[in-house]
């Protein structure tokens, strides 16, 4: 038993040393700190929550590794955090952040949702390079019983419900509300952050981070300054969205009616780390096929425009002829009002004019339809082409789904080692907790049952 406990302690110590070494290497790299903060020695490894591989020198970036689809290693990639250019730093259970009133806090923000009326939400994330002052802040625990309901009420701008859930506390008297231990339903189970809702600054959750430049600061903590348009820390978060794969076929227009041409894979720096970690990323052959398909759609719809326009001109001539015929029938009826044939001819001519006017409207609408489809195809082709150019090879349609196994015997050995390693770690943890060895047996259905 003593040897197992020693092995467990050695494993924990080795993991801690590896984590510290990785974060220390990032924090001590002057090139990275200067590009992000404009100052060396500005990165605090003890508080670091987010890093930007795009800003790292090749040698530093080449040394980084992630565990594909998992968060247990020092660094991980999480697309649900809406920061496609970032890797996140895993912190052990119990790591929490709460900020005093009027504190300057490093944050991330990405435009999320549409038609949002409530104020924006930011993640507290040391290492982002962008700072905001929390002002007078109400501090809450998201994991408390009413935490999620209060969070939802504030996100919806329903401050009356928030006050009721808080026992009469008027949240509108605060500049911000901090939710420590924030956790989303789509996040990895062991990841928590502090999320800060701002109630009194212009803008909403649907706005990009650059909209809040008037309240943001950049630079190192000891020398904060107002962010400038060219600050890389702001630019990284302005280009933050990770679109879903289906957006290539059904892109979503923003509030101005424009389709954002965002990539559907992480940034080049992040993808470099994922590739070196043998994580599967976007299927580039599928990306190329989509780009080619949309180019073909442009040609097909473009070819229909001349014929559609010609059909409109032909129909205009028909309408002109029917109007002339109606005018002649009207003149004959005026000259001989009692002639029933002339009355019937005028009625028929008027019906013909109305019918052909409807056909003209349909032909004109068809031209507008073809032109709209052509423009939509062009937008989607540009999106697909940007995706194709940004793509780095992989085997799957999702940005990160798991580690690519080695082929043949190497793959079998790799899968065996991963399974054995995980089992050993679990057993060691149980031994440390219980002080005795676990018993292993078979449960109903052939499943393995382990008890201590």
C-alpha positions as CSV (number, residue, x, y, z in Angstrom):
1,X,0.0,0.0,0.0
2,X,2.8,2.4,0.8
3,X,4.4,1.9,-2.6
4,X,1.0,2.7,-4.3
5,X,0.6,5.9,-2.4
6,X,4.2,6.9,-3.2
7,X,3.5,6.2,-6.9
8,X,0.4,8.3,-6.7
9,X,2.2,11.2,-5.0
10,X,5.0,11.0,-7.6
11,X,2.4,11.1,-10.5
12,X,0.7,14.1,-9.0
13,X,4.1,15.8,-8.5
14,X,5.1,15.1,-12.1
15,X,1.9,16.5,-13.4
16,X,2.2,19.6,-11.3
17,X,5.8,20.1,-12.5
18,X,4.8,19.7,-16.2
19,X,2.0,22.2,-15.7
20,X,4.2,24.7,-14.1
21,X,6.9,24.3,-16.8
22,X,4.4,24.8,-19.6
23,X,2.9,28.0,-18.0
24,X,6.3,29.3,-17.0
25,X,7.6,28.9,-20.6
26,X,4.7,30.9,-21.9
27,X,4.9,33.6,-19.2
28,X,8.7,34.0,-19.6
29,X,8.6,34.4,-23.4
30,X,9.3,38.1,-24.0
31,X,8.2,38.0,-27.7
32,X,4.8,36.6,-26.7
33,X,4.3,39.1,-23.9
34,X,5.4,42.0,-26.0
35,X,3.0,41.2,-28.8
36,X,0.0,40.8,-26.4
37,X,0.7,43.5,-23.8
38,X,3.4,45.7,-25.4
39,X,5.6,44.8,-22.5
40,X,7.7,41.8,-21.4
41,X,7.2,40.0,-18.1
42,X,3.5,40.9,-18.2
43,X,2.1,37.3,-18.0
44,X,1.4,35.9,-14.6
45,X,1.6,32.0,-14.8
46,X,-0.2,31.6,-11.4
47,X,-3.4,33.3,-12.8
48,X,-3.2,32.4,-16.5
49,X,-6.5,31.2,-18.0
50,X,-6.2,31.8,-21.7
51,X,-3.3,31.9,-24.2
52,X,-3.1,32.9,-27.9
53,X,-1.0,30.5,-30.1
54,X,-1.2,32.9,-33.0
55,X,1.1,35.3,-31.1
56,X,3.7,32.8,-30.1
57,X,7.1,32.3,-31.7
58,X,7.2,29.0,-33.6
59,X,9.5,27.3,-31.1
60,X,7.2,28.1,-28.2
61,X,4.1,27.0,-30.1
62,X,5.8,23.8,-31.2
63,X,6.3,22.8,-27.6
64,X,2.6,23.0,-26.7
65,X,0.4,19.9,-26.5
66,X,-3.3,19.4,-25.7
67,X,-5.3,16.3,-24.9
68,X,-7.9,16.0,-27.7
69,X,-11.4,16.6,-26.6
70,X,-10.3,16.6,-22.9
71,X,-9.5,19.3,-20.3
72,X,-7.3,17.4,-17.8
73,X,-4.0,18.6,-19.3
74,X,-2.5,22.0,-18.8
75,X,-3.9,23.4,-22.1
76,X,-7.2,22.5,-23.8
77,X,-9.2,23.8,-26.7
78,X,-12.9,24.5,-26.1
79,X,-15.1,25.7,-29.0
80,X,-18.1,26.4,-26.8
81,X,-16.2,29.4,-25.3
82,X,-16.5,31.2,-28.6
83,X,-12.8,32.1,-28.9
84,X,-11.5,30.2,-31.9
85,X,-8.0,31.6,-31.5
86,X,-7.5,30.7,-27.9
87,X,-6.3,27.7,-25.9
88,X,-7.5,27.6,-22.3
89,X,-5.6,26.8,-19.2
90,X,-7.0,24.0,-17.0
91,X,-7.1,24.8,-13.3
92,X,-7.6,22.1,-10.6
93,X,-10.9,21.9,-8.7
94,X,-11.2,24.7,-6.1
95,X,-9.6,27.3,-8.3
96,X,-12.0,30.3,-8.1
97,X,-11.8,34.0,-8.9
98,X,-13.8,36.8,-7.2
99,X,-12.9,40.4,-7.8
100,X,-13.2,43.4,-5.4
101,X,-15.2,46.5,-6.3
102,X,-13.5,48.8,-8.9
103,X,-11.0,46.1,-9.8
104,X,-9.5,45.9,-13.4
105,X,-10.0,42.4,-14.7
106,X,-8.7,40.7,-17.8
107,X,-11.7,39.4,-19.8
108,X,-12.9,37.7,-23.0
109,X,-16.1,38.5,-24.9
110,X,-17.6,37.2,-28.1
111,X,-20.7,38.4,-29.8
112,X,-23.4,35.9,-29.0
113,X,-27.1,35.7,-29.9
114,X,-29.3,38.3,-31.7
115,X,-31.7,41.0,-30.5
116,X,-30.2,41.0,-27.0
117,X,-31.4,43.9,-24.9
118,X,-29.5,43.2,-21.7
119,X,-25.9,44.2,-21.1
120,X,-22.9,42.1,-22.2
121,X,-21.3,39.2,-20.4
122,X,-17.6,38.7,-20.1
123,X,-15.4,35.8,-18.9
124,X,-12.7,36.6,-16.4
125,X,-9.7,35.3,-18.2
126,X,-6.2,36.3,-17.2
127,X,-4.0,36.3,-20.2
128,X,-6.5,37.9,-22.6
129,X,-4.8,41.2,-22.8
130,X,-8.1,43.1,-22.5
131,X,-9.2,44.7,-19.2
132,X,-12.4,46.1,-17.8
133,X,-13.4,47.6,-14.5
134,X,-16.1,45.8,-12.6
135,X,-17.2,49.0,-10.7
136,X,-19.6,48.3,-7.9
137,X,-20.1,44.6,-8.2
138,X,-22.6,42.1,-6.8
139,X,-20.8,38.7,-6.2
140,X,-22.9,35.5,-6.6
141,X,-22.3,31.8,-6.8
142,X,-23.6,30.2,-10.0
143,X,-23.7,26.8,-8.3
144,X,-26.0,28.1,-5.6
145,X,-29.6,26.8,-5.8
146,X,-31.0,29.9,-7.5
147,X,-27.8,30.7,-9.4
148,X,-28.8,29.6,-12.8
149,X,-32.2,31.2,-12.6
150,X,-30.7,34.5,-11.5
151,X,-28.2,34.3,-14.4
152,X,-31.0,33.7,-16.9
153,X,-33.1,36.6,-15.5
154,X,-30.2,39.0,-15.9
155,X,-29.4,37.7,-19.3
156,X,-33.0,38.3,-20.3
157,X,-33.0,41.8,-18.7
158,X,-35.7,40.6,-16.3
159,X,-34.3,42.5,-13.2
160,X,-37.6,42.2,-11.3
161,X,-37.3,38.4,-11.3
162,X,-33.6,38.6,-10.4
163,X,-34.6,40.8,-7.4
164,X,-37.2,38.4,-6.3
165,X,-34.8,35.5,-6.5
166,X,-32.3,37.5,-4.5
167,X,-34.7,38.3,-1.7
168,X,-35.3,41.9,-2.7
169,X,-31.8,42.9,-3.8
170,X,-32.0,45.5,-6.6
171,X,-29.3,44.4,-9.1
172,X,-29.8,47.7,-11.1
173,X,-27.9,49.5,-8.3
174,X,-24.8,47.6,-9.3
175,X,-22.4,48.1,-12.2
176,X,-21.8,44.4,-12.6
177,X,-22.8,41.0,-11.3
178,X,-20.1,38.3,-10.9
179,X,-21.0,34.6,-11.2
180,X,-18.2,32.6,-9.7
181,X,-18.1,28.8,-10.6
182,X,-20.0,29.5,-13.8
183,X,-20.6,26.4,-15.8
184,X,-22.4,25.9,-19.1
185,X,-24.3,22.8,-20.1
186,X,-22.2,22.2,-23.2
187,X,-18.9,22.8,-21.3
188,X,-16.5,20.1,-20.1
189,X,-17.7,18.9,-16.6
190,X,-14.6,20.0,-14.8
191,X,-14.3,23.6,-16.2
192,X,-15.6,26.6,-14.3
193,X,-15.0,30.3,-14.9
194,X,-16.1,33.5,-13.4
195,X,-18.6,35.3,-15.7
196,X,-19.3,39.0,-15.2
197,X,-22.6,40.6,-16.4
198,X,-22.3,44.4,-17.0
199,X,-25.5,46.3,-16.5
200,X,-24.6,50.0,-17.2
201,X,-22.4,50.1,-20.2
202,X,-23.6,50.8,-23.8
203,X,-24.0,47.7,-25.9
204,X,-25.4,44.2,-25.5
205,X,-24.3,40.5,-25.5
206,X,-24.8,40.5,-29.3
207,X,-22.1,43.1,-29.9
208,X,-18.5,42.4,-30.7
209,X,-15.8,43.3,-28.2
210,X,-14.7,46.3,-30.2
211,X,-18.0,48.0,-29.5
212,X,-16.9,48.3,-25.9
213,X,-13.6,50.1,-26.6
214,X,-14.7,53.1,-24.6
215,X,-14.6,51.0,-21.3
216,X,-11.8,48.6,-22.2
217,X,-8.1,49.0,-21.4
218,X,-5.0,47.2,-22.8
219,X,-1.4,46.7,-21.8
220,X,0.2,45.3,-18.7
221,X,-1.5,45.6,-15.3
222,X,1.0,48.1,-14.1
223,X,0.5,50.5,-17.1
224,X,-3.0,50.2,-18.4
225,X,-4.1,52.4,-21.2
226,X,-7.1,52.9,-23.4
227,X,-7.2,50.2,-26.1
228,X,-6.4,51.3,-29.7
229,X,-7.9,50.1,-32.9
230,X,-4.7,48.3,-33.8
231,X,-4.3,46.4,-30.5
232,X,-3.8,42.7,-31.2
233,X,-5.5,41.7,-28.0
234,X,-8.8,43.3,-29.2
235,X,-8.3,42.0,-32.8
236,X,-8.0,38.4,-31.5
237,X,-11.4,38.6,-29.8
238,X,-13.0,40.6,-32.6
239,X,-12.4,37.5,-34.8
240,X,-13.7,35.1,-32.3
241,X,-16.6,33.2,-33.7
242,X,-16.3,29.5,-34.6
243,X,-19.2,28.9,-37.0
244,X,-20.9,25.5,-37.2
245,X,-20.2,23.3,-40.2
246,X,-23.7,23.8,-41.6
247,X,-23.1,27.6,-41.7
248,X,-21.2,26.9,-45.0
249,X,-24.6,26.0,-46.5
250,X,-26.9,28.2,-44.5
251,X,-24.9,31.2,-43.3
252,X,-26.6,33.5,-40.8
253,X,-26.8,37.2,-41.7
254,X,-26.0,39.7,-38.9
255,X,-28.2,42.6,-37.9
256,X,-27.0,44.6,-40.9
257,X,-28.0,41.8,-43.3
258,X,-24.4,40.9,-44.1
259,X,-23.1,37.3,-43.9
260,X,-19.9,37.2,-41.8
261,X,-17.2,35.3,-43.6
262,X,-15.8,33.4,-40.6
263,X,-13.8,30.2,-40.7
264,X,-15.4,27.0,-39.4
265,X,-12.1,25.8,-38.0
266,X,-9.8,27.2,-35.3
267,X,-7.1,29.7,-36.1
268,X,-3.8,28.6,-37.7
269,X,-2.0,28.8,-34.4
270,X,-4.5,26.7,-32.6
271,X,-4.7,24.2,-35.4
272,X,-0.9,23.9,-35.4
273,X,-1.1,22.8,-31.7
274,X,-4.0,20.5,-32.4
275,X,-2.2,18.9,-35.3
276,X,1.0,18.4,-33.3
277,X,-1.2,16.8,-30.6
278,X,-2.6,14.5,-33.3
279,X,-6.1,15.8,-32.8
280,X,-8.5,15.5,-35.7
281,X,-9.6,18.8,-37.2
282,X,-11.6,19.8,-40.3
283,X,-11.9,17.5,-43.3
284,X,-10.1,19.6,-46.0
285,X,-11.4,17.5,-48.9
286,X,-14.9,18.2,-47.8
287,X,-14.1,21.9,-47.6
288,X,-12.7,21.9,-51.1
289,X,-15.8,20.0,-52.4
290,X,-18.1,22.6,-50.8
291,X,-16.2,25.5,-52.3
292,X,-16.3,23.9,-55.7
293,X,-20.0,23.1,-55.4
294,X,-20.9,26.7,-54.6
295,X,-18.8,27.9,-57.6
296,X,-20.9,25.7,-59.8
297,X,-24.0,27.1,-58.2
298,X,-22.9,30.6,-59.1
299,X,-22.4,29.6,-62.8
300,X,-25.8,27.9,-62.9
301,X,-27.7,30.8,-61.5
302,X,-25.7,33.4,-63.5
303,X,-26.6,31.5,-66.7
304,X,-30.3,31.9,-65.9
305,X,-30.3,35.7,-65.5
306,X,-30.2,36.6,-69.3
307,X,-33.1,34.3,-70.1
308,X,-35.1,35.5,-67.1
309,X,-34.5,39.1,-68.2
310,X,-35.4,38.3,-71.8
311,X,-38.7,36.7,-70.5
312,X,-39.5,40.0,-68.7
313,X,-39.0,42.0,-71.9
314,X,-41.2,39.6,-73.9
315,X,-43.9,39.8,-71.4
316,X,-43.7,43.6,-71.4
317,X,-44.4,43.5,-75.2
318,X,-47.3,41.2,-74.6
319,X,-48.8,43.5,-72.0
320,X,-48.3,46.5,-74.4
321,X,-50.2,44.6,-77.1
322,X,-53.0,43.6,-74.8
323,X,-53.4,47.2,-73.6
324,X,-53.6,48.4,-77.2
325,X,-56.2,45.8,-77.9
326,X,-58.1,46.8,-74.8
327,X,-58.0,50.5,-75.9
328,X,-59.4,49.6,-79.3
329,X,-62.2,47.6,-77.7
330,X,-63.0,50.4,-75.4
331,X,-63.2,52.8,-78.3
332,X,-65.6,50.6,-80.2
333,X,-67.8,50.2,-77.2
334,X,-67.8,54.0,-76.7
335,X,-68.8,54.4,-80.3
336,X,-71.6,51.8,-80.1
337,X,-72.6,51.4,-76.3
338,X,-75.5,49.1,-77.1
339,X,-73.5,46.5,-79.0
340,X,-73.3,43.5,-76.7
341,X,-70.4,42.0,-78.7
342,X,-68.3,45.2,-78.1
343,X,-69.1,45.0,-74.4
344,X,-68.0,41.3,-74.2
345,X,-64.8,42.1,-76.2
346,X,-63.9,44.9,-73.8
347,X,-64.4,42.7,-70.8
348,X,-62.3,40.0,-72.4
349,X,-59.6,42.5,-73.2
350,X,-59.4,43.9,-69.7
351,X,-59.2,40.3,-68.3
352,X,-56.3,39.6,-70.7
353,X,-54.5,42.8,-69.6
354,X,-54.9,41.8,-65.9
355,X,-53.7,38.2,-66.6
356,X,-50.6,39.3,-68.5
357,X,-49.8,42.0,-65.9
358,X,-49.7,39.2,-63.4
359,X,-47.4,37.2,-65.6
360,X,-45.1,40.3,-65.9
361,X,-45.0,40.6,-62.2
362,X,-44.1,36.9,-61.9
363,X,-41.4,37.2,-64.5
364,X,-40.0,40.3,-62.7
365,X,-40.1,38.4,-59.4
366,X,-38.3,35.5,-61.0
367,X,-35.4,37.8,-62.1
368,X,-35.1,39.2,-58.5
369,X,-35.2,35.6,-57.2
370,X,-32.4,34.4,-59.6
371,X,-30.3,37.4,-58.8
372,X,-30.8,36.9,-55.0
373,X,-29.8,33.2,-55.4
374,X,-26.7,34.2,-57.4
375,X,-25.6,36.6,-54.7
376,X,-26.3,34.1,-51.9
377,X,-24.2,31.6,-53.8
378,X,-21.4,34.1,-54.1
379,X,-21.5,34.8,-50.4
380,X,-21.5,31.1,-49.5
381,X,-18.7,30.5,-52.0
382,X,-16.6,33.1,-50.4
383,X,-17.3,31.6,-47.0
384,X,-16.5,28.1,-48.3
385,X,-13.3,29.4,-50.0
386,X,-12.1,31.1,-46.8
387,X,-12.8,27.8,-45.0
388,X,-10.8,25.9,-47.7
389,X,-7.9,28.2,-47.5
390,X,-7.8,28.1,-43.7
391,X,-8.2,24.4,-43.4
392,X,-5.5,22.0,-42.2
393,X,-6.0,18.3,-42.9
394,X,-8.0,16.1,-40.6
395,X,-10.3,13.1,-40.6
396,X,-13.5,14.4,-39.2
397,X,-16.2,17.1,-39.8
398,X,-15.9,18.6,-36.3
399,X,-13.0,20.9,-35.2
400,X,-11.8,18.6,-32.4
401,X,-13.2,15.2,-31.7
402,X,-10.4,13.1,-30.4
403,X,-6.9,11.8,-31.0
404,X,-6.1,10.2,-34.3
405,X,-4.8,6.7,-33.6
406,X,-1.6,5.4,-35.2
407,X,-2.2,2.9,-38.0
408,X,-1.8,-0.9,-37.5
409,X,-0.1,-2.3,-34.5
410,X,0.9,1.2,-33.4
411,X,-2.8,2.1,-33.1
412,X,-3.6,-1.0,-31.1
413,X,-0.7,-0.3,-28.8
414,X,-1.7,3.3,-28.4
415,X,-5.3,2.5,-27.5
416,X,-4.1,-0.2,-25.0
417,X,-1.7,2.3,-23.3
418,X,-4.3,5.0,-23.0
419,X,-6.9,2.6,-21.5
420,X,-4.3,1.1,-19.1
421,X,-3.1,4.5,-18.1
422,X,-6.6,5.8,-17.3
423,X,-7.4,2.6,-15.3
424,X,-4.2,2.9,-13.3
425,X,-4.8,6.5,-12.4
426,X,-8.4,5.7,-11.2
427,X,-7.2,2.8,-9.1
428,X,-4.5,4.9,-7.5
429,X,-6.9,7.6,-6.6
430,X,-9.2,5.0,-5.0
431,X,-6.4,3.5,-3.1
432,X,-5.4,6.9,-1.8
433,X,-8.9,7.7,-0.7
434,X,-9.8,4.4,0.9
435,X,-6.4,3.3,2.2
436,X,-6.9,-0.3,0.8
437,X,-6.8,-2.1,-2.5
438,X,-9.9,-2.2,-4.6
439,X,-11.8,-5.5,-5.4
440,X,-12.6,-6.2,-9.0
441,X,-15.4,-8.5,-10.2
442,X,-18.1,-8.9,-12.9
443,X,-21.5,-7.2,-12.7
444,X,-24.7,-8.2,-14.5
445,X,-24.3,-7.9,-18.2
446,X,-20.6,-8.6,-18.2
447,X,-19.6,-5.1,-17.1
448,X,-16.6,-4.6,-14.8
449,X,-17.4,-3.7,-11.2
450,X,-14.8,-2.2,-9.0
451,X,-15.4,-1.7,-5.3
452,X,-13.3,-0.5,-2.3
